[in-house]
Amino acid sequence: MSEAQSPVEGESAVMPLMEHLKELRSRLIWAFIALFVTTAFSFIFAKQVLEILIAPMGDTLPQALKPTEVLGNYMKVALICGVTLSMPVLVYQVGRFIAPGLTKQEKRYLFLLVPGATLCFVGGVAFAYFVMLPTAIPFLLGFLSDVVEQRWAIGEYLSFVTSLLFWLGIAFELPLFVYFLAKIGLVNAEMLSRNRKYALVGIAVLSAVITPTVDPLNMALVMGPLVVLYELGVILARIA
């Protein structure tokens, strides 16, 4: 009798997996469509965004070292703008994918993440652009300027700037995700407080990776907000 039931049990075990894969495919398709549309739209103002990204260099202009470098980086800026504009849709699709495994109350918390995560990401990008870059770029341009003439390639500069903007944007979402994890019972304030010393070490390492310069001032400019964000996450976990 048990041998006759095993194929049925196997089939019932496989079906949820197949449905899960179909759902994943559907969410990936919608995410790709959103990214394609927003990227195509971003070509309209990609030049203006490129000028904004170059603005921290002041009167110094980056150089193109290859014939197609300007075109390639123009498309890269459009793609970055597309990712930024499609962020609410991307977060929503992730939420819809994991929603079947959550309770009704957890789903409500999850979909509050969509506008919240977007606002936090924008806040992190704004902090990086208006606080970090005006400090880091002049320092780098002036470092040993009497010995070395600074001529930056447009591709290297954009990779440097967009990486800083992206990772600080992600870092600013930390308190919101900690609050959500606390709501669904995966973490709590006591756990976060107990492991604070390990978190500070991790924040220091992350700050060293994100920081565009080796001087302690710029590292402190990154580490300070990350520590504050971690403590904010502890407070939110306590409230949750």
Rosetta constraint file for C-alpha pairs under 8 A:
AtomPair CA 1 CA 5 HARMONIC 6.42 0.50
AtomPair CA 2 CA 6 HARMONIC 6.33 0.50
AtomPair CA 3 CA 7 HARMONIC 7.85 0.50
AtomPair CA 4 CA 8 HARMONIC 7.86 0.50
AtomPair CA 5 CA 9 HARMONIC 6.23 0.50
AtomPair CA 6 CA 10 HARMONIC 6.02 0.50
AtomPair CA 7 CA 11 HARMONIC 6.08 0.50
AtomPair CA 8 CA 12 HARMONIC 6.17 0.50
AtomPair CA 9 CA 13 HARMONIC 6.15 0.50
AtomPair CA 10 CA 14 HARMONIC 6.18 0.50
AtomPair CA 11 CA 15 HARMONIC 6.14 0.50
AtomPair CA 12 CA 16 HARMONIC 7.12 0.50
AtomPair CA 13 CA 17 HARMONIC 7.21 0.50
AtomPair CA 14 CA 18 HARMONIC 6.34 0.50
AtomPair CA 15 CA 19 HARMONIC 6.20 0.50
AtomPair CA 16 CA 20 HARMONIC 6.04 0.50
AtomPair CA 17 CA 21 HARMONIC 6.22 0.50
AtomPair CA 18 CA 22 HARMONIC 6.22 0.50
AtomPair CA 19 CA 23 HARMONIC 6.14 0.50
AtomPair CA 20 CA 24 HARMONIC 6.14 0.50
AtomPair CA 21 CA 25 HARMONIC 6.16 0.50
AtomPair CA 22 CA 26 HARMONIC 6.21 0.50
AtomPair CA 23 CA 27 HARMONIC 6.22 0.50
AtomPair CA 23 CA 97 HARMONIC 6.73 0.50
AtomPair CA 24 CA 28 HARMONIC 6.12 0.50
AtomPair CA 24 CA 97 HARMONIC 6.52 0.50
AtomPair CA 25 CA 29 HARMONIC 6.15 0.50
AtomPair CA 26 CA 30 HARMONIC 6.37 0.50
AtomPair CA 27 CA 31 HARMONIC 6.09 0.50
AtomPair CA 27 CA 93 HARMONIC 5.53 0.50
AtomPair CA 27 CA 94 HARMONIC 7.40 0.50
AtomPair CA 27 CA 96 HARMONIC 7.78 0.50
AtomPair CA 27 CA 97 HARMONIC 6.85 0.50
AtomPair CA 28 CA 32 HARMONIC 6.05 0.50
AtomPair CA 28 CA 93 HARMONIC 7.78 0.50
AtomPair CA 29 CA 33 HARMONIC 6.17 0.50
AtomPair CA 30 CA 34 HARMONIC 6.18 0.50
AtomPair CA 30 CA 93 HARMONIC 7.53 0.50
AtomPair CA 31 CA 35 HARMONIC 6.14 0.50
AtomPair CA 31 CA 89 HARMONIC 6.78 0.50
AtomPair CA 31 CA 90 HARMONIC 5.57 0.50
AtomPair CA 31 CA 93 HARMONIC 6.71 0.50
AtomPair CA 32 CA 36 HARMONIC 5.99 0.50
AtomPair CA 33 CA 37 HARMONIC 6.15 0.50
AtomPair CA 34 CA 38 HARMONIC 6.14 0.50
AtomPair CA 34 CA 86 HARMONIC 5.93 0.50
AtomPair CA 34 CA 89 HARMONIC 6.89 0.50
AtomPair CA 34 CA 90 HARMONIC 7.85 0.50
AtomPair CA 35 CA 39 HARMONIC 5.90 0.50
AtomPair CA 35 CA 82 HARMONIC 5.82 0.50
AtomPair CA 35 CA 83 HARMONIC 6.11 0.50
AtomPair CA 35 CA 86 HARMONIC 5.72 0.50
AtomPair CA 36 CA 40 HARMONIC 6.08 0.50
AtomPair CA 36 CA 82 HARMONIC 7.45 0.50
AtomPair CA 37 CA 41 HARMONIC 6.19 0.50
AtomPair CA 37 CA 82 HARMONIC 7.73 0.50
AtomPair CA 38 CA 42 HARMONIC 6.04 0.50
AtomPair CA 38 CA 81 HARMONIC 7.60 0.50
AtomPair CA 38 CA 82 HARMONIC 4.53 0.50
AtomPair CA 38 CA 83 HARMONIC 7.42 0.50
AtomPair CA 38 CA 85 HARMONIC 6.21 0.50
AtomPair CA 38 CA 86 HARMONIC 6.24 0.50
AtomPair CA 39 CA 43 HARMONIC 6.75 0.50
AtomPair CA 39 CA 78 HARMONIC 5.67 0.50
AtomPair CA 39 CA 79 HARMONIC 5.22 0.50
AtomPair CA 39 CA 80 HARMONIC 7.78 0.50
AtomPair CA 39 CA 81 HARMONIC 6.58 0.50
AtomPair CA 39 CA 82 HARMONIC 3.89 0.50
AtomPair CA 39 CA 83 HARMONIC 7.22 0.50
AtomPair CA 40 CA 44 HARMONIC 7.95 0.50
AtomPair CA 40 CA 78 HARMONIC 7.56 0.50
AtomPair CA 40 CA 82 HARMONIC 7.52 0.50
AtomPair CA 41 CA 82 HARMONIC 7.62 0.50
AtomPair CA 42 CA 46 HARMONIC 5.76 0.50
AtomPair CA 42 CA 78 HARMONIC 5.09 0.50
AtomPair CA 42 CA 79 HARMONIC 7.48 0.50
AtomPair CA 42 CA 81 HARMONIC 6.00 0.50
AtomPair CA 42 CA 82 HARMONIC 6.01 0.50
AtomPair CA 43 CA 47 HARMONIC 7.84 0.50
AtomPair CA 43 CA 75 HARMONIC 7.58 0.50
AtomPair CA 43 CA 78 HARMONIC 5.40 0.50
AtomPair CA 45 CA 49 HARMONIC 6.45 0.50
AtomPair CA 46 CA 50 HARMONIC 6.09 0.50
AtomPair CA 46 CA 74 HARMONIC 6.69 0.50
AtomPair CA 46 CA 75 HARMONIC 7.95 0.50
AtomPair CA 46 CA 77 HARMONIC 6.09 0.50
AtomPair CA 46 CA 78 HARMONIC 5.28 0.50
AtomPair CA 46 CA 81 HARMONIC 7.65 0.50
AtomPair CA 47 CA 51 HARMONIC 6.30 0.50
AtomPair CA 47 CA 74 HARMONIC 7.14 0.50
AtomPair CA 48 CA 52 HARMONIC 6.34 0.50
AtomPair CA 49 CA 53 HARMONIC 6.25 0.50
AtomPair CA 49 CA 77 HARMONIC 7.38 0.50
AtomPair CA 50 CA 54 HARMONIC 6.23 0.50
AtomPair CA 50 CA 74 HARMONIC 7.42 0.50
AtomPair CA 50 CA 77 HARMONIC 6.70 0.50
AtomPair CA 51 CA 55 HARMONIC 6.03 0.50
AtomPair CA 52 CA 56 HARMONIC 7.90 0.50
AtomPair CA 53 CA 158 HARMONIC 7.61 0.50
AtomPair CA 53 CA 161 HARMONIC 7.42 0.50
AtomPair CA 54 CA 58 HARMONIC 7.74 0.50
AtomPair CA 54 CA 61 HARMONIC 7.45 0.50
AtomPair CA 54 CA 62 HARMONIC 7.86 0.50
AtomPair CA 56 CA 133 HARMONIC 6.53 0.50
AtomPair CA 56 CA 134 HARMONIC 5.87 0.50
AtomPair CA 56 CA 137 HARMONIC 6.50 0.50
AtomPair CA 56 CA 138 HARMONIC 7.88 0.50
AtomPair CA 57 CA 61 HARMONIC 6.95 0.50
AtomPair CA 57 CA 137 HARMONIC 6.42 0.50
AtomPair CA 57 CA 138 HARMONIC 7.18 0.50
AtomPair CA 62 CA 151 HARMONIC 6.63 0.50
AtomPair CA 62 CA 152 HARMONIC 5.13 0.50
AtomPair CA 62 CA 153 HARMONIC 5.38 0.50
AtomPair CA 62 CA 154 HARMONIC 4.97 0.50
AtomPair CA 62 CA 157 HARMONIC 7.49 0.50
AtomPair CA 63 CA 151 HARMONIC 6.89 0.50
AtomPair CA 63 CA 152 HARMONIC 6.04 0.50
AtomPair CA 63 CA 153 HARMONIC 4.69 0.50
AtomPair CA 63 CA 154 HARMONIC 5.46 0.50
AtomPair CA 64 CA 69 HARMONIC 5.84 0.50
AtomPair CA 64 CA 70 HARMONIC 6.26 0.50
AtomPair CA 64 CA 153 HARMONIC 5.69 0.50
AtomPair CA 64 CA 154 HARMONIC 5.74 0.50
AtomPair CA 64 CA 155 HARMONIC 7.66 0.50
AtomPair CA 65 CA 69 HARMONIC 6.84 0.50
AtomPair CA 65 CA 153 HARMONIC 6.57 0.50
AtomPair CA 66 CA 70 HARMONIC 7.98 0.50
AtomPair CA 68 CA 72 HARMONIC 6.02 0.50
AtomPair CA 69 CA 73 HARMONIC 6.08 0.50
AtomPair CA 69 CA 154 HARMONIC 7.67 0.50
AtomPair CA 69 CA 155 HARMONIC 6.98 0.50
AtomPair CA 70 CA 74 HARMONIC 6.03 0.50
AtomPair CA 70 CA 154 HARMONIC 7.48 0.50
AtomPair CA 71 CA 75 HARMONIC 6.32 0.50
AtomPair CA 72 CA 76 HARMONIC 6.21 0.50
AtomPair CA 73 CA 77 HARMONIC 6.12 0.50
AtomPair CA 73 CA 154 HARMONIC 7.53 0.50
AtomPair CA 73 CA 155 HARMONIC 6.29 0.50
AtomPair CA 73 CA 158 HARMONIC 7.73 0.50
AtomPair CA 74 CA 78 HARMONIC 6.41 0.50
AtomPair CA 75 CA 79 HARMONIC 6.20 0.50
AtomPair CA 76 CA 80 HARMONIC 6.21 0.50
AtomPair CA 77 CA 81 HARMONIC 6.19 0.50
AtomPair CA 78 CA 82 HARMONIC 6.08 0.50
AtomPair CA 79 CA 83 HARMONIC 6.20 0.50
AtomPair CA 80 CA 84 HARMONIC 6.26 0.50
AtomPair CA 81 CA 85 HARMONIC 6.10 0.50
AtomPair CA 82 CA 86 HARMONIC 6.00 0.50
AtomPair CA 83 CA 87 HARMONIC 5.96 0.50
AtomPair CA 86 CA 90 HARMONIC 6.14 0.50
AtomPair CA 87 CA 91 HARMONIC 6.05 0.50
AtomPair CA 87 CA 118 HARMONIC 6.69 0.50
AtomPair CA 88 CA 92 HARMONIC 6.03 0.50
AtomPair CA 88 CA 114 HARMONIC 5.78 0.50
AtomPair CA 88 CA 115 HARMONIC 6.79 0.50
AtomPair CA 88 CA 118 HARMONIC 6.16 0.50
AtomPair CA 89 CA 93 HARMONIC 6.13 0.50
AtomPair CA 90 CA 94 HARMONIC 6.35 0.50
AtomPair CA 91 CA 95 HARMONIC 6.16 0.50
AtomPair CA 91 CA 114 HARMONIC 5.88 0.50
AtomPair CA 92 CA 96 HARMONIC 6.15 0.50
AtomPair CA 92 CA 111 HARMONIC 7.21 0.50
AtomPair CA 92 CA 114 HARMONIC 6.03 0.50
AtomPair CA 93 CA 97 HARMONIC 6.20 0.50
AtomPair CA 94 CA 98 HARMONIC 6.48 0.50
AtomPair CA 95 CA 99 HARMONIC 5.78 0.50
AtomPair CA 95 CA 110 HARMONIC 6.50 0.50
AtomPair CA 95 CA 111 HARMONIC 6.83 0.50
AtomPair CA 96 CA 100 HARMONIC 7.60 0.50
AtomPair CA 98 CA 102 HARMONIC 7.22 0.50
AtomPair CA 99 CA 107 HARMONIC 5.98 0.50
AtomPair CA 99 CA 110 HARMONIC 7.90 0.50
AtomPair CA 102 CA 106 HARMONIC 5.68 0.50
AtomPair CA 102 CA 107 HARMONIC 6.04 0.50
AtomPair CA 103 CA 107 HARMONIC 6.17 0.50
AtomPair CA 104 CA 108 HARMONIC 6.50 0.50
AtomPair CA 105 CA 109 HARMONIC 6.59 0.50
AtomPair CA 106 CA 110 HARMONIC 6.11 0.50
AtomPair CA 106 CA 183 HARMONIC 7.53 0.50
AtomPair CA 106 CA 184 HARMONIC 6.38 0.50
AtomPair CA 107 CA 111 HARMONIC 6.28 0.50
AtomPair CA 108 CA 112 HARMONIC 6.52 0.50
AtomPair CA 109 CA 113 HARMONIC 6.81 0.50
AtomPair CA 109 CA 180 HARMONIC 6.68 0.50
AtomPair CA 109 CA 183 HARMONIC 7.78 0.50
AtomPair CA 110 CA 114 HARMONIC 7.53 0.50
AtomPair CA 110 CA 180 HARMONIC 7.11 0.50
AtomPair CA 112 CA 116 HARMONIC 6.43 0.50
AtomPair CA 113 CA 117 HARMONIC 5.40 0.50
AtomPair CA 113 CA 176 HARMONIC 7.22 0.50
AtomPair CA 113 CA 177 HARMONIC 7.79 0.50
AtomPair CA 113 CA 180 HARMONIC 7.94 0.50
AtomPair CA 114 CA 118 HARMONIC 6.34 0.50
AtomPair CA 115 CA 119 HARMONIC 6.23 0.50
AtomPair CA 116 CA 120 HARMONIC 6.17 0.50
AtomPair CA 116 CA 176 HARMONIC 7.20 0.50
AtomPair CA 117 CA 121 HARMONIC 6.01 0.50
AtomPair CA 117 CA 173 HARMONIC 5.77 0.50
AtomPair CA 117 CA 176 HARMONIC 6.97 0.50
AtomPair CA 118 CA 122 HARMONIC 6.22 0.50
AtomPair CA 119 CA 123 HARMONIC 6.12 0.50
AtomPair CA 120 CA 124 HARMONIC 6.24 0.50
AtomPair CA 120 CA 169 HARMONIC 6.96 0.50
AtomPair CA 120 CA 172 HARMONIC 5.47 0.50
AtomPair CA 120 CA 173 HARMONIC 5.19 0.50
AtomPair CA 121 CA 125 HARMONIC 6.28 0.50
AtomPair CA 121 CA 168 HARMONIC 7.82 0.50
AtomPair CA 121 CA 169 HARMONIC 4.17 0.50
AtomPair CA 121 CA 170 HARMONIC 5.86 0.50
AtomPair CA 121 CA 171 HARMONIC 7.88 0.50
AtomPair CA 121 CA 172 HARMONIC 6.01 0.50
AtomPair CA 121 CA 173 HARMONIC 6.04 0.50
AtomPair CA 122 CA 126 HARMONIC 6.08 0.50
AtomPair CA 122 CA 169 HARMONIC 6.32 0.50
AtomPair CA 123 CA 127 HARMONIC 6.18 0.50
AtomPair CA 123 CA 169 HARMONIC 6.78 0.50
AtomPair CA 123 CA 172 HARMONIC 7.02 0.50
AtomPair CA 124 CA 128 HARMONIC 6.22 0.50
AtomPair CA 124 CA 165 HARMONIC 7.28 0.50
AtomPair CA 124 CA 168 HARMONIC 5.08 0.50
AtomPair CA 124 CA 169 HARMONIC 3.90 0.50
AtomPair CA 124 CA 170 HARMONIC 7.16 0.50
AtomPair CA 124 CA 171 HARMONIC 7.09 0.50
AtomPair CA 124 CA 172 HARMONIC 5.17 0.50
AtomPair CA 125 CA 129 HARMONIC 6.17 0.50
AtomPair CA 125 CA 165 HARMONIC 4.89 0.50
AtomPair CA 125 CA 166 HARMONIC 6.68 0.50
AtomPair CA 125 CA 168 HARMONIC 6.21 0.50
AtomPair CA 125 CA 169 HARMONIC 4.85 0.50
AtomPair CA 126 CA 130 HARMONIC 5.91 0.50
AtomPair CA 126 CA 131 HARMONIC 7.94 0.50
AtomPair CA 126 CA 165 HARMONIC 7.98 0.50
AtomPair CA 127 CA 131 HARMONIC 5.39 0.50
AtomPair CA 127 CA 132 HARMONIC 6.78 0.50
AtomPair CA 127 CA 168 HARMONIC 7.86 0.50
AtomPair CA 128 CA 132 HARMONIC 4.72 0.50
AtomPair CA 128 CA 133 HARMONIC 6.20 0.50
AtomPair CA 128 CA 164 HARMONIC 6.82 0.50
AtomPair CA 128 CA 165 HARMONIC 5.54 0.50
AtomPair CA 128 CA 168 HARMONIC 6.48 0.50
AtomPair CA 128 CA 169 HARMONIC 7.98 0.50
AtomPair CA 129 CA 133 HARMONIC 5.31 0.50
AtomPair CA 129 CA 134 HARMONIC 7.31 0.50
AtomPair CA 129 CA 165 HARMONIC 6.88 0.50
AtomPair CA 130 CA 134 HARMONIC 6.45 0.50
AtomPair CA 131 CA 135 HARMONIC 6.71 0.50
AtomPair CA 132 CA 136 HARMONIC 6.01 0.50
AtomPair CA 132 CA 218 HARMONIC 7.15 0.50
AtomPair CA 132 CA 221 HARMONIC 6.98 0.50
AtomPair CA 132 CA 222 HARMONIC 7.76 0.50
AtomPair CA 133 CA 137 HARMONIC 5.59 0.50
AtomPair CA 133 CA 161 HARMONIC 7.89 0.50
AtomPair CA 134 CA 138 HARMONIC 6.71 0.50
AtomPair CA 135 CA 139 HARMONIC 6.52 0.50
AtomPair CA 135 CA 218 HARMONIC 7.28 0.50
AtomPair CA 136 CA 140 HARMONIC 6.21 0.50
AtomPair CA 136 CA 212 HARMONIC 6.82 0.50
AtomPair CA 136 CA 213 HARMONIC 6.67 0.50
AtomPair CA 136 CA 218 HARMONIC 6.63 0.50
AtomPair CA 137 CA 141 HARMONIC 6.08 0.50
AtomPair CA 138 CA 142 HARMONIC 5.95 0.50
AtomPair CA 139 CA 143 HARMONIC 5.97 0.50
AtomPair CA 140 CA 213 HARMONIC 7.23 0.50
AtomPair CA 141 CA 145 HARMONIC 6.92 0.50
AtomPair CA 141 CA 150 HARMONIC 6.26 0.50
AtomPair CA 144 CA 148 HARMONIC 6.00 0.50
AtomPair CA 145 CA 149 HARMONIC 5.88 0.50
AtomPair CA 145 CA 150 HARMONIC 6.90 0.50
AtomPair CA 152 CA 156 HARMONIC 7.11 0.50
AtomPair CA 152 CA 157 HARMONIC 6.49 0.50
AtomPair CA 153 CA 157 HARMONIC 6.17 0.50
AtomPair CA 154 CA 158 HARMONIC 6.08 0.50
AtomPair CA 155 CA 159 HARMONIC 6.19 0.50
AtomPair CA 156 CA 160 HARMONIC 6.16 0.50
AtomPair CA 157 CA 161 HARMONIC 6.19 0.50
AtomPair CA 158 CA 162 HARMONIC 5.82 0.50
AtomPair CA 159 CA 163 HARMONIC 5.89 0.50
AtomPair CA 160 CA 164 HARMONIC 6.41 0.50
AtomPair CA 160 CA 212 HARMONIC 7.41 0.50
AtomPair CA 161 CA 165 HARMONIC 6.24 0.50
AtomPair CA 162 CA 166 HARMONIC 5.92 0.50
AtomPair CA 163 CA 167 HARMONIC 6.15 0.50
AtomPair CA 163 CA 210 HARMONIC 7.91 0.50
AtomPair CA 164 CA 168 HARMONIC 6.18 0.50
AtomPair CA 164 CA 210 HARMONIC 6.17 0.50
AtomPair CA 164 CA 211 HARMONIC 7.46 0.50
AtomPair CA 164 CA 212 HARMONIC 7.38 0.50
AtomPair CA 165 CA 169 HARMONIC 6.06 0.50
AtomPair CA 166 CA 170 HARMONIC 6.27 0.50
AtomPair CA 167 CA 171 HARMONIC 6.05 0.50
AtomPair CA 167 CA 210 HARMONIC 7.00 0.50
AtomPair CA 168 CA 172 HARMONIC 6.19 0.50
AtomPair CA 168 CA 210 HARMONIC 7.84 0.50
AtomPair CA 169 CA 173 HARMONIC 6.96 0.50
AtomPair CA 170 CA 174 HARMONIC 7.28 0.50
AtomPair CA 171 CA 226 HARMONIC 7.05 0.50
AtomPair CA 172 CA 226 HARMONIC 7.62 0.50
AtomPair CA 172 CA 229 HARMONIC 6.92 0.50
AtomPair CA 173 CA 177 HARMONIC 6.50 0.50
AtomPair CA 174 CA 178 HARMONIC 6.14 0.50
AtomPair CA 174 CA 229 HARMONIC 6.77 0.50
AtomPair CA 174 CA 230 HARMONIC 7.18 0.50
AtomPair CA 174 CA 233 HARMONIC 6.99 0.50
AtomPair CA 175 CA 179 HARMONIC 6.13 0.50
AtomPair CA 175 CA 229 HARMONIC 5.95 0.50
AtomPair CA 175 CA 230 HARMONIC 6.52 0.50
AtomPair CA 175 CA 232 HARMONIC 6.03 0.50
AtomPair CA 175 CA 233 HARMONIC 4.06 0.50
AtomPair CA 175 CA 234 HARMONIC 7.87 0.50
AtomPair CA 175 CA 236 HARMONIC 7.16 0.50
AtomPair CA 176 CA 180 HARMONIC 6.37 0.50
AtomPair CA 176 CA 233 HARMONIC 7.11 0.50
AtomPair CA 177 CA 181 HARMONIC 6.10 0.50
AtomPair CA 178 CA 182 HARMONIC 6.06 0.50
AtomPair CA 178 CA 187 HARMONIC 7.58 0.50
AtomPair CA 178 CA 233 HARMONIC 5.58 0.50
AtomPair CA 178 CA 234 HARMONIC 7.76 0.50
AtomPair CA 178 CA 236 HARMONIC 7.52 0.50
AtomPair CA 178 CA 237 HARMONIC 6.56 0.50
AtomPair CA 179 CA 183 HARMONIC 6.15 0.50
AtomPair CA 179 CA 233 HARMONIC 6.41 0.50
AtomPair CA 179 CA 236 HARMONIC 5.42 0.50
AtomPair CA 179 CA 237 HARMONIC 5.11 0.50
AtomPair CA 179 CA 240 HARMONIC 6.51 0.50
AtomPair CA 180 CA 184 HARMONIC 6.45 0.50
AtomPair CA 181 CA 185 HARMONIC 6.19 0.50
AtomPair CA 181 CA 186 HARMONIC 5.30 0.50
AtomPair CA 181 CA 187 HARMONIC 5.86 0.50
AtomPair CA 182 CA 186 HARMONIC 5.77 0.50
AtomPair CA 182 CA 187 HARMONIC 4.85 0.50
AtomPair CA 182 CA 188 HARMONIC 5.37 0.50
AtomPair CA 182 CA 189 HARMONIC 7.90 0.50
AtomPair CA 182 CA 237 HARMONIC 5.26 0.50
AtomPair CA 182 CA 240 HARMONIC 6.11 0.50
AtomPair CA 183 CA 237 HARMONIC 7.54 0.50
AtomPair CA 183 CA 240 HARMONIC 5.50 0.50
AtomPair CA 187 CA 191 HARMONIC 6.57 0.50
AtomPair CA 187 CA 192 HARMONIC 7.42 0.50
AtomPair CA 187 CA 237 HARMONIC 7.67 0.50
AtomPair CA 188 CA 192 HARMONIC 6.44 0.50
AtomPair CA 188 CA 234 HARMONIC 7.86 0.50
AtomPair CA 188 CA 237 HARMONIC 5.66 0.50
AtomPair CA 188 CA 238 HARMONIC 6.83 0.50
AtomPair CA 189 CA 193 HARMONIC 6.03 0.50
AtomPair CA 189 CA 234 HARMONIC 5.22 0.50
AtomPair CA 189 CA 235 HARMONIC 7.14 0.50
AtomPair CA 189 CA 237 HARMONIC 5.11 0.50
AtomPair CA 189 CA 238 HARMONIC 5.03 0.50
AtomPair CA 190 CA 194 HARMONIC 5.95 0.50
AtomPair CA 191 CA 195 HARMONIC 6.28 0.50
AtomPair CA 192 CA 196 HARMONIC 6.02 0.50
AtomPair CA 192 CA 234 HARMONIC 6.23 0.50
AtomPair CA 193 CA 234 HARMONIC 6.99 0.50
AtomPair CA 195 CA 199 HARMONIC 6.29 0.50
AtomPair CA 196 CA 200 HARMONIC 6.15 0.50
AtomPair CA 197 CA 201 HARMONIC 6.46 0.50
AtomPair CA 198 CA 202 HARMONIC 6.26 0.50
AtomPair CA 199 CA 203 HARMONIC 6.03 0.50
AtomPair CA 200 CA 204 HARMONIC 6.10 0.50
AtomPair CA 200 CA 227 HARMONIC 7.14 0.50
AtomPair CA 201 CA 205 HARMONIC 6.31 0.50
AtomPair CA 202 CA 206 HARMONIC 6.06 0.50
AtomPair CA 203 CA 207 HARMONIC 5.91 0.50
AtomPair CA 203 CA 223 HARMONIC 6.53 0.50
AtomPair CA 203 CA 226 HARMONIC 6.72 0.50
AtomPair CA 203 CA 227 HARMONIC 7.14 0.50
AtomPair CA 204 CA 208 HARMONIC 6.22 0.50
AtomPair CA 204 CA 223 HARMONIC 6.33 0.50
AtomPair CA 205 CA 209 HARMONIC 6.38 0.50
AtomPair CA 206 CA 210 HARMONIC 6.13 0.50
AtomPair CA 207 CA 211 HARMONIC 5.67 0.50
AtomPair CA 207 CA 219 HARMONIC 5.97 0.50
AtomPair CA 207 CA 220 HARMONIC 7.99 0.50
AtomPair CA 207 CA 222 HARMONIC 5.73 0.50
AtomPair CA 207 CA 223 HARMONIC 5.40 0.50
AtomPair CA 208 CA 214 HARMONIC 7.86 0.50
AtomPair CA 208 CA 219 HARMONIC 6.25 0.50
AtomPair CA 210 CA 222 HARMONIC 7.72 0.50
AtomPair CA 211 CA 218 HARMONIC 6.44 0.50
AtomPair CA 211 CA 219 HARMONIC 5.51 0.50
AtomPair CA 211 CA 222 HARMONIC 6.73 0.50
AtomPair CA 212 CA 218 HARMONIC 7.69 0.50
AtomPair CA 213 CA 218 HARMONIC 6.61 0.50
AtomPair CA 213 CA 219 HARMONIC 7.54 0.50
AtomPair CA 214 CA 218 HARMONIC 7.65 0.50
AtomPair CA 214 CA 219 HARMONIC 7.39 0.50
AtomPair CA 215 CA 219 HARMONIC 6.69 0.50
AtomPair CA 216 CA 220 HARMONIC 5.94 0.50
AtomPair CA 217 CA 221 HARMONIC 6.29 0.50
AtomPair CA 218 CA 222 HARMONIC 6.53 0.50
AtomPair CA 219 CA 223 HARMONIC 5.99 0.50
AtomPair CA 220 CA 224 HARMONIC 5.59 0.50
AtomPair CA 221 CA 225 HARMONIC 7.04 0.50
AtomPair CA 222 CA 226 HARMONIC 6.53 0.50
AtomPair CA 223 CA 227 HARMONIC 6.16 0.50
AtomPair CA 224 CA 228 HARMONIC 6.36 0.50
AtomPair CA 225 CA 229 HARMONIC 5.99 0.50
AtomPair CA 226 CA 230 HARMONIC 6.14 0.50
AtomPair CA 227 CA 231 HARMONIC 6.28 0.50
AtomPair CA 228 CA 232 HARMONIC 6.07 0.50
AtomPair CA 229 CA 233 HARMONIC 6.12 0.50
AtomPair CA 230 CA 234 HARMONIC 6.39 0.50
AtomPair CA 231 CA 235 HARMONIC 6.35 0.50
AtomPair CA 232 CA 236 HARMONIC 6.17 0.50
AtomPair CA 233 CA 237 HARMONIC 6.01 0.50
AtomPair CA 234 CA 238 HARMONIC 6.23 0.50
AtomPair CA 235 CA 239 HARMONIC 6.31 0.50
AtomPair CA 236 CA 240 HARMONIC 6.05 0.50
